[in-house]
Amino acid sequence: MIRTALTAALAALTLAAPAAAQQAPLPPPTAADWRTPDPENILVIDTNKGRILVEITPATAPAHAPRIRDLTRAGVYDGRTFFRVIDGFMAQTGDPLDNGTGDTDRPNLPAEFTFRRGPDTPMVMVDDQSVAEIGFIGPVPVTSQSSMLMPMTADGKVTASAFFCPGVAGMARGSEPDSANSQFFLMRENYPKLEKRYTVWGRVISGLEVVRALKTGEPVDPPQDRMEKVRLLADMPANDRPQVRVIDPNGAWFKAEIARNKALNDGSVSPCGVNIPVDVK
């Protein structure tokens, strides 16, 4: 984005899965199928349309993840509007001027359109295509060069990048690659043209319906929808803090979901069609 330009039941994060992938649902996950995300990596965005939870993925954006936390804790995102929202595309916010031209006093960030994946990168592989591998880092689907190449590289790592599926959180920038500052966008739909062109720092795990309900426009006519309060889960008072569980990509339920996805896609994984259940209480 160029800046100018189960409460008790399952709350399934069905991120624009193909219609076929919605059929034949799996049995509900068991207790062993869930993971509890790090509260330092859960962004709680309370908007006038409802609450959005975004899981930050530092592995995909080592420099952008701490910037998001820093600006959140500084209150920069409180009251910011969704000034550019395009149906079938994304919703952009995070500008102190609410018009796409603003920055903060922090320096611009270097592009992280791709990242280096090593043996310790928390990626769960779901499809080995020999030349490339597809997997998940938390809720974010990613692809990388084959891990067989790791011993042959100077840093013991290979290049990876994220898919721009619905719910993915990307960093807005100007025309120069290294110009991201504070503005970000949340994907309303799948948009592969952005891949390897914008930094991915997380994904919506709850509230995608809120993102899709935001008022559209380029720019959005007033009154614009806004982020009334943005906090990290770790900073919320215990009595106000939602309890969040996300399906574990290492678990049996997720493996069954991948098998189902492959069966519906001629043996290959459709990354944006993988269902990721979330439990928020």
C-alpha positions as a Python dict, from the first residue, in 0.01 Angstrom:
ca = {
    (1, 'M'): (0, 0, 0),
    (2, 'I'): (166, 317, -107),
    (3, 'R'): (103, 560, 178),
    (4, 'T'): (-21, 826, -58),
    (5, 'A'): (-201, 636, -264),
    (6, 'L'): (-1558, -2110, 2114),
    (7, 'T'): (-1640, -1831, 2347),
    (8, 'A'): (-1727, -2196, 2459),
    (9, 'A'): (-1772, -2304, 2098),
    (10, 'L'): (-1534, -2277, 1806),
    (11, 'A'): (-1490, -1940, 1651),
    (12, 'A'): (-1341, -2079, 1332),
    (13, 'L'): (-1108, -1850, 1142),
    (14, 'T'): (-1232, -1949, 798),
    (15, 'L'): (-1011, -1720, 596),
    (16, 'A'): (-1177, -1721, 257),
    (17, 'A'): (-1137, -2094, 212),
    (18, 'P'): (-1270, -2214, -122),
    (19, 'A'): (-1630, -2330, -112),
    (20, 'A'): (-1523, -2693, -151),
    (21, 'A'): (-1291, -2659, 147),
    (22, 'Q'): (-1588, -2568, 364),
    (23, 'Q'): (-1743, -2911, 318),
    (24, 'A'): (-1709, -3216, 541),
    (25, 'P'): (-1591, -3040, 859),
    (26, 'L'): (-1352, -3225, 1084),
    (27, 'P'): (-1442, -3328, 1439),
    (28, 'P'): (-1383, -3051, 1695),
    (29, 'P'): (-1023, -3013, 1815),
    (30, 'T'): (-926, -3176, 2143),
    (31, 'A'): (-743, -2999, 2425),
    (32, 'A'): (-411, -3122, 2284),
    (33, 'D'): (-478, -2954, 1948),
    (34, 'W'): (-462, -2596, 2080),
    (35, 'R'): (-176, -2359, 2153),
    (36, 'T'): (-181, -2046, 2367),
    (37, 'P'): (-9, -1762, 2180),
    (38, 'D'): (241, -1533, 2350),
    (39, 'P'): (42, -1235, 2489),
    (40, 'E'): (328, -1008, 2375),
    (41, 'N'): (236, -1110, 2020),
    (42, 'I'): (-140, -1055, 2033),
    (43, 'L'): (-258, -713, 1918),
    (44, 'V'): (-606, -628, 2045),
    (45, 'I'): (-771, -368, 1821),
    (46, 'D'): (-1102, -234, 1950),
    (47, 'T'): (-1282, -54, 1668),
    (48, 'N'): (-1620, 112, 1643),
    (49, 'K'): (-1729, -196, 1445),
    (50, 'G'): (-1598, -456, 1689),
    (51, 'R'): (-1281, -624, 1811),
    (52, 'I'): (-997, -754, 1594),
    (53, 'L'): (-719, -977, 1726),
    (54, 'V'): (-396, -995, 1529),
    (55, 'E'): (-117, -1239, 1608),
    (56, 'I'): (222, -1078, 1547),
    (57, 'T'): (479, -1312, 1388),
    (58, 'P'): (830, -1185, 1461),
    (59, 'A'): (987, -1462, 1251),
    (60, 'T'): (844, -1312, 932),
    (61, 'A'): (933, -952, 1021),
    (62, 'P'): (1205, -926, 1289),
    (63, 'A'): (1227, -545, 1265),
    (64, 'H'): (861, -463, 1204),
    (65, 'A'): (722, -673, 1491),
    (66, 'P'): (891, -464, 1763),
    (67, 'R'): (786, -143, 1583),
    (68, 'I'): (421, -250, 1601),
    (69, 'R'): (460, -321, 1974),
    (70, 'D'): (642, 9, 2034),
    (71, 'L'): (381, 222, 1856),
    (72, 'T'): (100, 36, 2029),
    (73, 'R'): (249, 95, 2374),
    (74, 'A'): (308, 459, 2286),
    (75, 'G'): (-62, 502, 2204),
    (76, 'V'): (7, 603, 1844),
    (77, 'Y'): (-262, 376, 1707),
    (78, 'D'): (-540, 487, 1941),
    (79, 'G'): (-805, 677, 1746),
    (80, 'R'): (-651, 617, 1405),
    (81, 'T'): (-898, 580, 1120),
    (82, 'F'): (-927, 327, 841),
    (83, 'F'): (-882, 593, 576),
    (84, 'R'): (-835, 366, 275),
    (85, 'V'): (-1049, 52, 250),
    (86, 'I'): (-1093, -134, -77),
    (87, 'D'): (-1353, -406, -119),
    (88, 'G'): (-1193, -735, -222),
    (89, 'F'): (-853, -605, -114),
    (90, 'M'): (-751, -451, 219),
    (91, 'A'): (-812, -192, 494),
    (92, 'Q'): (-534, 60, 567),
    (93, 'T'): (-477, 249, 892),
    (94, 'G'): (-204, 356, 1136),
    (95, 'D'): (-136, 702, 993),
    (96, 'P'): (-107, 981, 1256),
    (97, 'L'): (-260, 1215, 996),
    (98, 'D'): (-533, 970, 893),
    (99, 'N'): (-485, 1045, 524),
    (100, 'G'): (-197, 828, 402),
    (101, 'T'): (76, 1093, 411),
    (102, 'G'): (182, 1079, 777),
    (103, 'D'): (473, 923, 964),
    (104, 'T'): (591, 909, 1324),
    (105, 'D'): (921, 1038, 1461),
    (106, 'R'): (1065, 686, 1436),
    (107, 'P'): (1299, 611, 1146),
    (108, 'N'): (1164, 425, 847),
    (109, 'L'): (1215, 51, 847),
    (110, 'P'): (1411, -162, 600),
    (111, 'A'): (1197, -386, 384),
    (112, 'E'): (1133, -739, 505),
    (113, 'F'): (949, -865, 200),
    (114, 'T'): (1133, -1193, 247),
    (115, 'F'): (1301, -1339, 554),
    (116, 'R'): (1569, -1595, 628),
    (117, 'R'): (1446, -1930, 752),
    (118, 'G'): (1683, -2147, 953),
    (119, 'P'): (1653, -2475, 1141),
    (120, 'D'): (1521, -2286, 1445),
    (121, 'T'): (1255, -2088, 1258),
    (122, 'P'): (916, -2195, 1399),
    (123, 'M'): (774, -2304, 1065),
    (124, 'V'): (562, -2619, 1047),
    (125, 'M'): (598, -2761, 696),
    (126, 'V'): (276, -2887, 537),
    (127, 'D'): (383, -2944, 177),
    (128, 'D'): (724, -3035, 38),
    (129, 'Q'): (738, -2947, -329),
    (130, 'S'): (1107, -3042, -358),
    (131, 'V'): (1219, -2703, -489),
    (132, 'A'): (997, -2513, -244),
    (133, 'E'): (827, -2587, 87),
    (134, 'I'): (498, -2454, 220),
    (135, 'G'): (431, -2422, 591),
    (136, 'F'): (285, -2212, 870),
    (137, 'I'): (449, -1977, 1117),
    (138, 'G'): (171, -1942, 1371),
    (139, 'P'): (-135, -1851, 1160),
    (140, 'V'): (67, -1713, 867),
    (141, 'P'): (117, -1938, 564),
    (142, 'V'): (466, -1912, 417),
    (143, 'T'): (678, -2062, 144),
    (144, 'S'): (1052, -2105, 134),
    (145, 'Q'): (1334, -2258, -58),
    (146, 'S'): (1394, -2622, 23),
    (147, 'S'): (1549, -2679, 365),
    (148, 'M'): (1790, -2916, 187),
    (149, 'L'): (1975, -2601, 78),
    (150, 'M'): (2043, -2478, 434),
    (151, 'P'): (2382, -2655, 470),
    (152, 'M'): (2494, -2493, 144),
    (153, 'T'): (2432, -2130, 241),
    (154, 'A'): (2670, -1900, 429),
    (155, 'D'): (2425, -1841, 716),
    (156, 'G'): (2274, -2188, 717),
    (157, 'K'): (1936, -2044, 616),
    (158, 'V'): (1711, -2018, 312),
    (159, 'T'): (1486, -1742, 181),
    (160, 'A'): (1118, -1748, 269),
    (161, 'S'): (816, -1525, 219),
    (162, 'A'): (452, -1508, 328),
    (163, 'F'): (130, -1550, 134),
    (164, 'F'): (-110, -1252, 131),
    (165, 'C'): (-418, -1446, 240),
    (166, 'P'): (-729, -1292, 399),
    (167, 'G'): (-647, -1154, 743),
    (168, 'V'): (-276, -1115, 678),
    (169, 'A'): (-130, -797, 830),
    (170, 'G'): (111, -609, 606),
    (171, 'M'): (312, -293, 645),
    (172, 'A'): (227, -1, 420),
    (173, 'R'): (508, 194, 258),
    (174, 'G'): (586, 463, 5),
    (175, 'S'): (729, 409, -340),
    (176, 'E'): (1068, 318, -193),
    (177, 'P'): (1103, -32, -46),
    (178, 'D'): (1260, 91, 281),
    (179, 'S'): (990, 347, 363),
    (180, 'A'): (755, 167, 605),
    (181, 'N'): (698, 357, 928),
    (182, 'S'): (368, 318, 1115),
    (183, 'Q'): (94, 255, 861),
    (184, 'F'): (-33, -98, 810),
    (185, 'F'): (-312, -282, 634),
    (186, 'L'): (-528, -588, 701),
    (187, 'M'): (-621, -806, 406),
    (188, 'R'): (-992, -848, 337),
    (189, 'E'): (-929, -1111, 67),
    (190, 'N'): (-649, -1309, -94),
    (191, 'Y'): (-418, -1087, -302),
    (192, 'P'): (-105, -1267, -428),
    (193, 'K'): (20, -964, -623),
    (194, 'L'): (152, -820, -295),
    (195, 'E'): (376, -1117, -220),
    (196, 'K'): (746, -1029, -191),
    (197, 'R'): (652, -662, -232),
    (198, 'Y'): (527, -580, 118),
    (199, 'T'): (628, -693, 466),
    (200, 'V'): (402, -938, 651),
    (201, 'W'): (411, -900, 1030),
    (202, 'G'): (110, -1105, 1142),
    (203, 'R'): (-244, -1218, 1072),
    (204, 'V'): (-594, -1157, 1202),
    (205, 'I'): (-693, -1456, 1415),
    (206, 'S'): (-1031, -1319, 1526),
    (207, 'G'): (-1246, -1042, 1383),
    (208, 'L'): (-1197, -1087, 1010),
    (209, 'E'): (-1568, -1016, 978),
    (210, 'V'): (-1499, -676, 1138),
    (211, 'V'): (-1226, -602, 885),
    (212, 'R'): (-1468, -689, 606),
    (213, 'A'): (-1741, -469, 757),
    (214, 'L'): (-1532, -151, 752),
    (215, 'K'): (-1661, 134, 539),
    (216, 'T'): (-1495, 140, 198),
    (217, 'G'): (-1347, 424, -3),
    (218, 'E'): (-1027, 573, -151),
    (219, 'P'): (-1028, 775, 67),
    (220, 'V'): (-1318, 670, 286),
    (221, 'D'): (-1580, 942, 316),
    (222, 'P'): (-1636, 1078, 668),
    (223, 'P'): (-1715, 953, 917),
    (224, 'Q'): (-1440, 694, 884),
    (225, 'D'): (-1430, 381, 1096),
    (226, 'R'): (-1153, 393, 1352),
    (227, 'M'): (-936, 197, 1593),
    (228, 'E'): (-1065, 332, 1921),
    (229, 'K'): (-808, 152, 2138),
    (230, 'V'): (-512, -68, 2045),
    (231, 'R'): (-332, -275, 2309),
    (232, 'L'): (-109, -575, 2346),
    (233, 'L'): (-280, -863, 2524),
    (234, 'A'): (12, -869, 2770),
    (235, 'D'): (-67, -513, 2879),
    (236, 'M'): (-437, -558, 2943),
    (237, 'P'): (-567, -591, 3302),
    (238, 'A'): (-628, -953, 3395),
    (239, 'N'): (-1003, -901, 3439),
    (240, 'D'): (-1033, -748, 3089),
    (241, 'R'): (-795, -981, 2909),
    (242, 'P'): (-958, -1228, 2669),
    (243, 'Q'): (-840, -1587, 2685),
    (244, 'V'): (-712, -1684, 2343),
    (245, 'R'): (-629, -2023, 2198),
    (246, 'V'): (-533, -2092, 1837),
    (247, 'I'): (-513, -2427, 1663),
    (248, 'D'): (-161, -2567, 1686),
    (249, 'P'): (-2, -2645, 1347),
    (250, 'N'): (192, -2922, 1523),
    (251, 'G'): (-129, -3091, 1640),
    (252, 'A'): (-326, -3383, 1501),
    (253, 'W'): (-632, -3172, 1412),
    (254, 'F'): (-427, -2938, 1196),
    (255, 'K'): (-258, -3230, 1020),
    (256, 'A'): (-603, -3370, 940),
    (257, 'E'): (-710, -3028, 807),
    (258, 'I'): (-405, -3019, 581),
    (259, 'A'): (-488, -3368, 452),
    (260, 'R'): (-843, -3253, 380),
    (261, 'N'): (-717, -2941, 206),
    (262, 'K'): (-486, -3149, -14),
    (263, 'A'): (-766, -3389, -104),
    (264, 'L'): (-972, -3095, -226),
    (265, 'N'): (-684, -2945, -425),
    (266, 'D'): (-544, -3237, -623),
    (267, 'G'): (-280, -3325, -368),
    (268, 'S'): (-135, -2978, -315),
    (269, 'V'): (-199, -2739, -27),
    (270, 'S'): (-403, -2428, -97),
    (271, 'P'): (-250, -2210, 179),
    (272, 'C'): (-526, -1951, 193),
    (273, 'G'): (-787, -2224, 214),
    (274, 'V'): (-659, -2382, 535),
    (275, 'N'): (-903, -2338, 824),
    (276, 'I'): (-749, -2215, 1150),
    (277, 'P'): (-994, -2241, 1440),
    (278, 'V'): (-962, -1990, 1722),
    (279, 'D'): (-1112, -2001, 2069),
    (280, 'V'): (-1169, -1664, 2236),
    (281, 'K'): (-1336, -1634, 2578),
}
